Amino acid sequence: MTTMTDKKAIRPFHVNIAEEELIELRRRINATRWPEKETVTDQSQGVQLETIQKLAHYWANEYDWRKMEAKLNSYPNYITEIDDLDIHFIHVRSKHEDALPLIIAHGWPGSIIEQMKLIEPLTNPTAYGGSASDAFHVVIPSMPGYGFSGKPTTTGWNPKRIASAYSELMTRLGYTKYAAQGGDWGAIVVDFMGVQEPEGLIGIHTNMAGVIPPEVDAAIWTGNPLPSGLSDEEKKAAAQVGENKFAFAAILGTRPQTMTGLVDSPVGLAAFLLDHDWKSLAMKSRSIAGIEEGITIDDILDNISLFWFTNTGVSTSRIYWENTVAGISFFGVKGVKIPVAVSVFPDELYEAPKSWAEKAYPNLIHYNKLPKGGHFAAWEQPEHITSELRTAFKKLR
């Protein structure tokens, strides 16, 4: 008989993908049936054939998953059951005992791999240009349905519920004072952690701020005229949201179960995960072509391979459907009252204006525009995110 104590146990976890899975992956890549080349000279029709074929060739012939597996296993991995679902997480404690506990939340099409470059600079700051007073204990959970976390078998796992689960995780780890950081879905999750104000949460940091006023948010998504009186910076932000189109979000927000190709074809999965937004697609395409801009072709394939080996192409997609059902805005104001730090990267889905950030987050403790980086900031520009987190939470320690 399983007791409540057993369910709440923190169980060590080790990543070990069977060799047969690697062989089967390469077989499937090599058996890909390709479409014809796009009829345009740019990426306006999506991931270009040359890009995905180059990625596939490298994946099948040169990429080494075992390097990432070894890196994952070099950190302490655990699983615990929260709200009847297994939650996987990496938990690295700093050698500095006064370190501030920090939970870092990823999104889609990301994973724990997206934040792993932050672990050592945050936990061991004296080796990365900082002081002992900059240290963090780091917790990086895999979202429900992602990576090695359990796949929900019932509805309801929207960002609000995930926020509650993450707060429970920090409590279960014994942390009575902690901060939270997030991008993409992780930004929405930590916003709701801020709204819920769990005991111990002292502040949040976001690199995808939810600050768009309700009337502007409604106009963007309905195609109606924007309200009058907006500044040029605010008009630009609204236009940036519109220009991204978010075709993938429309599909996943309504028909995630239809996307069976994401678990049957590794190349189909790769193409879909690449095509999140036009700026990040352009950046990843350059990386695949050999022009590294923060991430490498191996970085890209580490993340895609994790999706493939865990068979999570569909389960990761359902959060869009859950969010649609819950009626939650991607970028709208959530009502956070606790201290908030905002970092704005130039190639993010939209550049959150300070004027909106000050209204959305009445306890705004930090706002900064960075010179380089985009939607996957921790992955692309870990030095900038590390610096931002050190600065943002210094006054709250």
Wavefront OBJ file of the C-alpha trace (Angstrom):
o trace
v 0.000 0.000 0.000
v 1.368 3.406 -1.003
v 1.288 5.999 1.766
v 1.107 9.768 1.453
v 4.696 9.881 2.749
v 5.842 7.613 -0.076
v 4.138 9.799 -2.681
v 5.867 12.920 -1.385
v 9.316 11.295 -1.260
v 12.124 12.940 -3.197
v 13.445 10.078 -5.354
v 16.826 10.226 -7.120
v 16.610 9.954 -10.901
v 19.181 8.918 -13.516
v 18.893 9.482 -17.265
v 19.679 6.410 -19.359
v 18.352 6.203 -22.900
v 18.682 2.667 -24.300
v 21.115 2.206 -27.170
v 18.288 0.687 -29.204
v 16.484 4.034 -29.031
v 19.476 5.848 -30.514
v 19.741 3.315 -33.329
v 16.011 3.608 -34.064
v 16.234 7.406 -34.095
v 18.958 7.338 -36.730
v 16.989 4.831 -38.789
v 13.907 7.030 -38.768
v 15.886 10.139 -39.700
v 17.458 8.371 -42.644
v 14.027 7.124 -43.763
v 12.568 10.637 -43.924
v 10.400 11.422 -46.930
v 11.216 14.998 -47.861
v 8.988 17.699 -49.346
v 10.050 19.775 -52.312
v 11.987 22.979 -51.772
v 10.054 26.087 -50.730
v 8.990 28.417 -53.523
v 10.424 31.527 -51.868
v 13.974 32.585 -51.068
v 13.387 33.286 -47.379
v 11.743 31.600 -44.375
v 8.316 33.132 -44.980
v 6.905 29.651 -45.723
v 8.525 28.154 -42.612
v 11.667 26.125 -41.962
v 13.619 26.018 -45.206
v 14.426 22.646 -46.740
v 18.180 23.239 -46.727
v 18.074 24.038 -43.001
v 16.125 20.975 -41.898
v 18.096 18.645 -44.191
v 21.386 19.926 -42.797
v 20.101 19.455 -39.239
v 18.859 15.946 -40.040
v 22.143 14.895 -41.628
v 24.093 16.058 -38.593
v 21.580 14.420 -36.218
v 21.876 11.047 -37.937
v 25.618 11.043 -38.553
v 27.512 13.259 -36.114
v 25.387 14.217 -33.114
v 26.200 12.466 -29.806
v 23.295 12.304 -27.330
v 25.526 10.630 -24.737
v 27.354 13.919 -24.154
v 24.120 15.605 -23.096
v 23.066 12.561 -21.094
v 26.354 12.705 -19.183
v 25.875 16.436 -18.578
v 22.357 15.857 -17.262
v 23.578 13.112 -14.949
v 26.398 15.310 -13.657
v 23.720 17.229 -11.755
v 21.441 15.804 -9.049
v 18.135 14.783 -10.668
v 15.015 13.899 -8.705
v 11.344 13.041 -9.076
v 8.546 13.668 -6.597
v 4.789 13.341 -6.891
v 2.797 16.559 -6.587
v -0.957 16.729 -7.131
v -0.947 13.082 -8.316
v 1.695 13.697 -10.984
v 5.416 12.931 -11.027
v 7.491 16.105 -11.334
v 11.105 15.737 -12.423
v 13.620 18.402 -11.443
v 17.300 19.216 -11.212
v 18.343 20.521 -7.795
v 21.830 21.950 -7.304
v 22.750 23.506 -3.977
v 25.474 26.119 -3.836
v 28.475 25.595 -1.579
v 27.639 29.039 -0.172
v 25.148 28.418 2.638
v 23.597 31.893 2.418
v 22.634 31.300 -1.211
v 19.118 32.313 -2.254
v 16.953 29.409 -3.476
v 15.710 30.009 -7.024
v 13.233 27.983 -9.081
v 13.674 28.423 -12.838
v 10.713 27.629 -15.105
v 11.048 26.747 -18.792
v 8.436 26.795 -21.549
v 7.741 25.402 -25.043
v 9.519 24.320 -27.173
v 12.099 24.369 -24.415
v 13.024 22.061 -21.572
v 15.375 21.853 -18.603
v 18.207 21.839 -21.164
v 17.385 25.470 -21.938
v 18.427 26.587 -18.428
v 21.365 24.280 -17.729
v 23.937 26.908 -18.753
v 22.790 28.956 -15.743
v 23.467 26.311 -13.105
v 27.182 26.745 -12.548
v 27.322 30.585 -12.758
v 24.410 30.845 -10.307
v 25.525 28.206 -7.819
v 29.260 28.944 -8.016
v 29.451 32.707 -8.653
v 33.036 33.143 -7.424
v 34.190 31.070 -10.411
v 32.123 33.202 -12.816
v 32.967 36.793 -12.011
v 30.712 37.172 -8.987
v 30.978 37.077 -5.207
v 29.695 34.594 -2.632
v 26.806 36.965 -1.913
v 25.540 36.376 -5.478
v 25.002 32.638 -4.950
v 21.767 30.759 -5.623
v 20.542 27.259 -4.883
v 18.980 26.242 -8.215
v 15.850 24.165 -8.859
v 14.844 23.488 -12.487
v 11.655 21.418 -12.882
v 10.412 19.774 -16.071
v 6.893 21.046 -16.738
v 4.073 18.480 -16.545
v 4.096 16.513 -19.795
v 7.672 17.560 -20.553
v 10.913 15.611 -20.352
v 10.996 13.159 -17.491
v 7.961 14.560 -15.652
v 4.699 12.632 -15.762
v 2.190 13.150 -18.548
v -1.179 14.359 -17.226
v -4.015 11.931 -17.905
v -6.719 14.396 -16.859
v -7.410 18.008 -17.785
v -6.609 21.047 -15.692
v -2.829 21.355 -15.855
v -2.793 25.015 -16.894
v -0.209 27.626 -15.793
v -2.081 28.398 -12.565
v -1.986 24.764 -11.460
v 1.660 24.422 -12.454
v 2.436 27.553 -10.412
v 0.853 25.949 -7.362
v 2.810 22.735 -7.955
v 6.096 24.618 -8.200
v 5.384 26.416 -4.926
v 4.701 23.040 -3.312
v 7.986 21.724 -4.715
v 9.970 24.536 -3.089
v 8.173 23.969 0.208
v 8.849 20.242 -0.011
v 12.546 20.947 -0.536
v 12.524 22.845 2.747
v 12.912 26.347 1.355
v 11.166 29.007 3.441
v 12.484 31.929 1.390
v 12.970 31.740 -2.380
v 12.642 33.516 -5.729
v 11.316 32.383 -9.112
v 12.407 33.023 -12.703
v 10.757 32.185 -16.020
v 10.551 32.689 -19.765
v 7.861 31.611 -22.254
v 5.324 29.442 -20.357
v 7.681 29.694 -17.410
v 7.128 33.452 -17.362
v 3.369 32.927 -17.174
v 3.826 30.297 -14.459
v 5.999 32.552 -12.283
v 3.560 35.418 -12.845
v 0.860 33.229 -11.326
v 3.182 32.212 -8.520
v 3.376 35.939 -7.863
v -0.406 36.260 -7.979
v -0.864 33.298 -5.622
v 1.775 34.687 -3.213
v 2.790 31.372 -1.605
v 4.545 31.659 1.723
v 8.268 32.060 1.133
v 8.185 33.569 -2.365
v 9.955 36.915 -2.109
v 9.957 37.945 -5.767
v 9.999 36.902 -9.406
v 12.098 37.623 -12.476
v 10.716 37.381 -15.992
v 12.289 37.673 -19.416
v 8.868 37.586 -21.108
v 6.888 40.089 -19.118
v 3.099 39.919 -18.981
v 2.339 43.622 -19.125
v 0.020 44.304 -22.060
v -3.067 46.238 -20.860
v -6.409 44.401 -21.340
v -7.774 46.809 -23.953
v -4.572 46.569 -26.017
v -4.402 42.797 -25.601
v -7.978 42.441 -26.855
v -7.305 44.652 -29.888
v -4.195 42.693 -30.872
v -5.920 39.311 -30.893
v -9.157 40.482 -32.530
v -7.497 42.645 -35.154
v -9.372 45.735 -34.017
v -7.763 49.183 -33.924
v -5.469 49.882 -30.995
v -6.689 52.310 -28.318
v -5.668 55.932 -28.784
v -2.999 57.578 -26.686
v -0.318 54.891 -26.952
v 3.320 55.964 -27.090
v 5.492 54.968 -30.046
v 7.190 52.343 -27.874
v 3.829 50.895 -26.864
v 2.601 50.819 -30.466
v 5.797 49.027 -31.474
v 5.289 46.387 -28.770
v 1.723 45.739 -29.924
v 2.882 45.453 -33.536
v 5.612 42.984 -32.565
v 3.058 40.627 -31.026
v 0.942 40.789 -34.166
v 3.780 40.164 -36.592
v 4.676 36.824 -35.000
v 1.360 35.291 -36.123
v 1.718 32.336 -33.643
v 0.305 29.760 -36.055
v 1.682 26.960 -33.896
v -0.176 28.291 -30.848
v -3.466 28.332 -32.751
v -2.983 24.701 -33.737
v -1.829 23.477 -30.331
v -4.393 25.604 -28.505
v -7.249 23.836 -30.249
v -6.048 20.503 -31.716
v -2.981 19.182 -29.823
v -4.033 15.550 -30.098
v -4.044 15.806 -33.893
v -0.281 16.356 -33.876
v 0.590 12.646 -33.934
v 3.365 13.352 -36.436
v 5.346 14.946 -33.605
v 5.807 11.547 -31.954
v 6.150 9.510 -35.159
v 8.664 11.509 -37.217
v 11.841 12.885 -35.629
v 12.398 15.273 -38.548
v 8.771 16.418 -38.388
v 9.240 17.071 -34.673
v 12.482 18.951 -35.296
v 10.969 21.227 -37.942
v 7.980 22.051 -35.759
v 10.108 22.828 -32.699
v 12.409 25.063 -34.737
v 9.551 27.209 -36.025
v 8.493 28.969 -32.824
v 8.863 32.584 -33.933
v 10.564 34.138 -36.922
v 13.439 35.735 -35.015
v 14.437 32.577 -33.154
v 14.010 30.503 -36.325
v 16.401 32.837 -38.134
v 18.894 32.604 -35.280
v 18.691 28.797 -35.109
v 18.950 28.533 -38.897
v 22.184 30.523 -38.782
v 23.484 28.251 -36.024
v 22.651 25.165 -38.084
v 24.518 26.760 -40.998
v 27.586 27.108 -38.759
v 27.202 30.724 -37.643
v 26.917 30.335 -33.877
v 24.921 33.001 -32.098
v 24.662 31.862 -28.511
v 23.524 28.336 -29.280
v 25.099 25.609 -31.396
v 23.632 22.886 -33.576
v 24.344 20.501 -30.693
v 22.374 22.720 -28.305
v 19.430 22.621 -30.692
v 19.578 18.840 -31.051
v 20.008 18.269 -27.306
v 16.597 19.846 -26.772
v 14.886 18.174 -29.742
v 16.351 14.798 -28.796
v 14.952 15.104 -25.280
v 11.484 15.636 -26.763
v 11.991 12.606 -29.019
v 13.347 10.156 -26.453
v 10.650 11.041 -23.905
v 7.881 10.815 -26.543
v 6.482 14.170 -25.453
v 5.665 15.877 -28.746
v 1.932 15.768 -28.004
v 1.935 15.868 -24.193
v 3.990 19.086 -24.200
v 1.532 20.646 -26.641
v -1.532 20.277 -24.428
v -0.639 23.237 -22.232
v -1.746 25.449 -25.135
v -5.151 23.746 -25.100
v -5.310 24.016 -21.299
v -4.470 27.691 -21.496
v -7.161 28.261 -24.119
v -9.760 26.532 -21.942
v -8.672 28.581 -18.927
v -8.853 31.817 -20.949
v -5.399 32.986 -19.903
v -3.670 35.728 -21.882
v -0.125 35.040 -23.046
v 1.168 38.567 -22.497
v -1.603 40.295 -20.571
v -1.478 41.703 -17.050
v -1.967 38.991 -14.397
v -2.166 41.105 -11.226
v 1.179 40.442 -9.532
v 1.729 42.530 -6.419
v 4.980 41.075 -5.028
v 8.418 42.362 -6.171
v 9.088 41.783 -9.874
v 12.214 42.148 -12.021
v 11.914 42.457 -15.812
v 14.638 41.869 -18.383
v 13.822 42.845 -21.972
v 15.737 41.226 -24.831
v 15.637 42.857 -28.285
v 14.592 39.705 -30.163
v 11.887 38.630 -27.699
v 8.349 38.135 -29.029
v 7.756 41.728 -27.989
v 9.790 44.317 -26.134
v 7.826 45.142 -23.008
v 7.746 48.931 -22.512
v 8.733 50.191 -19.075
v 5.527 52.251 -18.972
v 3.447 49.068 -19.153
v 5.762 47.157 -16.787
v 5.359 49.824 -14.099
v 1.560 49.541 -14.304
v 1.415 45.745 -14.552
v 3.898 45.233 -11.725
v 3.304 47.937 -9.087
v 6.271 46.572 -7.117
v 8.729 46.684 -10.021
v 12.210 46.451 -8.509
v 14.259 46.116 -11.696
v 13.792 46.848 -15.394
v 16.545 46.572 -17.959
v 16.871 46.355 -21.736
v 19.658 44.047 -22.850
v 21.766 44.585 -25.998
v 21.458 41.079 -27.424
v 19.314 37.960 -27.130
v 15.851 36.705 -27.824
v 13.091 34.425 -26.675
v 15.373 31.692 -25.337
v 17.434 34.093 -23.262
v 18.893 31.659 -20.712
v 19.989 29.363 -23.551
v 21.290 32.093 -25.870
v 22.699 34.630 -23.423
v 23.334 32.927 -20.060
v 25.822 35.619 -19.030
v 23.169 38.325 -19.381
v 20.532 36.336 -17.501
v 23.026 35.510 -14.746
v 23.919 39.177 -14.355
v 20.255 40.195 -14.380
v 19.356 37.672 -11.669
v 22.248 38.729 -9.463
v 21.272 42.394 -9.781
v 17.521 41.884 -9.500
v 17.518 39.875 -6.310
v 20.423 41.517 -4.520
v 18.117 43.857 -2.602
v 15.728 41.050 -1.611
v 18.235 38.678 -0.033
l 1 2 3 4 5 6 7 8 9 10 11 12 13 14 15 16 17 18 19 20 21 22 23 24 25 26 27 28 29 30 31 32 33 34 35 36 37 38 39 40 41 42 43 44 45 46 47 48 49 50 51 52 53 54 55 56 57 58 59 60 61 62 63 64 65 66 67 68 69 70 71 72 73 74 75 76 77 78 79 80 81 82 83 84 85 86 87 88 89 90 91 92 93 94 95 96 97 98 99 100 101 102 103 104 105 106 107 108 109 110 111 112 113 114 115 116 117 118 119 120 121 122 123 124 125 126 127 128 129 130 131 132 133 134 135 136 137 138 139 140 141 142 143 144 145 146 147 148 149 150 151 152 153 154 155 156 157 158 159 160 161 162 163 164 165 166 167 168 169 170 171 172 173 174 175 176 177 178 179 180 181 182 183 184 185 186 187 188 189 190 191 192 193 194 195 196 197 198 199 200 201 202 203 204 205 206 207 208 209 210 211 212 213 214 215 216 217 218 219 220 221 222 223 224 225 226 227 228 229 230 231 232 233 234 235 236 237 238 239 240 241 242 243 244 245 246 247 248 249 250 251 252 253 254 255 256 257 258 259 260 261 262 263 264 265 266 267 268 269 270 271 272 273 274 275 276 277 278 279 280 281 282 283 284 285 286 287 288 289 290 291 292 293 294 295 296 297 298 299 300 301 302 303 304 305 306 307 308 309 310 311 312 313 314 315 316 317 318 319 320 321 322 323 324 325 326 327 328 329 330 331 332 333 334 335 336 337 338 339 340 341 342 343 344 345 346 347 348 349 350 351 352 353 354 355 356 357 358 359 360 361 362 363 364 365 366 367 368 369 370 371 372 373 374 375 376 377 378 379 380 381 382 383 384 385 386 387 388 389 390 391 392 393 394 395 396 397
